[in-house]
Amino acid sequence: MWTGAATRDAVDCRPMHALEQGARPTPETVAEDPRRWRMLALIALAELLGMSVWFAANAVAPQLATRWTLSSSETGWLSTVVQLGFVAGTALAAVLNLADVVPARSYFSASAVAAAAANALLLAAPDYRSALVCRALTGVFLAGVYPPAMKMAATWFRERRGLAIGVVVGALTIGKALPYLVHALPGAGVTQVVLAASSAAVVAALVVAVFYADGPAPFPRRPFDLALVGTVLCEQRFRQVLGGYAGHMLELYACWIWIPSFLAASALAAGADPASSASWVALVSFVVIAAGAVGCVLGGELADRVGYVRFVVVAMAISGGCALLTPLVFGQSPAVLLTLLLVWSVAVIADSAQFSTLVTRVVAPHAIGTALTLQTSIGFLLTSVTIQLVPVIAGWLGWRFAFPVLALGPALGIAAIRRLRA
């Protein structure tokens, strides 16, 4: 058991002015293991492949909507139940302290295989309700793929941890976009997209099971403690980071999930033929979402230099501004449209890893796995609100005006995280 006062002694919680200046090496810094970059590449590859099942149904949502005669709201639930399943999985993992009790290699590998199986069951779903169950289970098992990977990377990096976790989140971003790339290939339908994603997740499990090992700075394992979640929530600085992350998540997934629909509606408004533009929409959706990986890596590098809090404030301000500008580019030329969407994609995810990095800095080492899991659980719960809200607004006002409401998330996030800076 630990308290807020004990936390300052037990964890690398430098004064906030040090966080603002970034994590700079000092003469007392222990030398970093030279194997860390190779291991980071392995973790990133596993995360890219493992998270590909997340958007497998989104990439083929139009075909599934046609198969089961779904409305826009019902199609949105194919995404929302994954988020809710992930919330349930992370909440259970947080309460049971799984990320701090179970070895990361075993936890990640077993979860990736289970997620692959749940995703593949979508092909056997006889109806819409069965498909929702499959998608929800996929989200439950992904709770053991995303948060543990961030902790795994942190064990290899004392310094430049922001960059390391940024690389992991960047890989996750490309992985989530991967089904759109598969769908853009000639002849790739529901079966090909779903099986490709499940196969990738199985490969991710094998990569971690065979090649991964904890780094030279492992976080201490501890016995199960039911009160650990409450103890983490009692840490004021964790709650401030959580507030910023919550605002970030209110924007992120609604942006990712509905960009294909926004692109399709924009192309239609510009006079394009819906049938001939389908492959273009899938390919551009992949490019736009995957471009966020650039923001993750650059964000990690910049945040380590200028300070985590300062960086996330700037990133959220840019992403919120892009959301407000989307009506101006709707129906415009591809060059104008893609320029704004690419900037938005880079900014909307650039700060994500830094919220996780801040958690590793303000929470006691033995509770970091639980804290990261708790943070993602609450954040992903909030995503279900805006995922369902965007198509409702699109139904009222049209897709041109569907995204500006998302700017509210960054505004709330900035208000919360600035308290930590102060």
Secondary structure, 3 states (H helix, E strand, C coil): CCCHHHHHHHCCCCCHHHHHHCCCCCCCCCCCCCCHHHHHHHHHHHHHHHHHHCCHHHHCHHHHHHHHCCCHHHHHHHHHHHHHHHHHHHHHHHHCCHHHHCCHHHHHHHHHHHHHHHHHHHHHCCCHHHHHHHHHHHHHHHCCCHHHHHHHHHCCCCCCHHHHHHHHHHHHHHHHHHHHHHHHCCCCCHHHHHHHHHHHHHHHHHHHHHHCCCCCCCCCCCCCCCCHHHHHHCCHHHHHHHHHHHHHHHHHHHHHHHHHHHHHHHHHHCCCCHHHHHHHHHHHHHHHHHCHHHHHHHHHHHHHHHCHHHHHHHHHHHHHHHHHHHHHHCCCCHHHHHHHHHHHHHHHHHCHHHHHHHHHHHCCHHHHHHHHHHHHHHHHHHHHHHHHHHHHHHHHHCHHHCCHHHHHHHHHHHHHHHHHHC
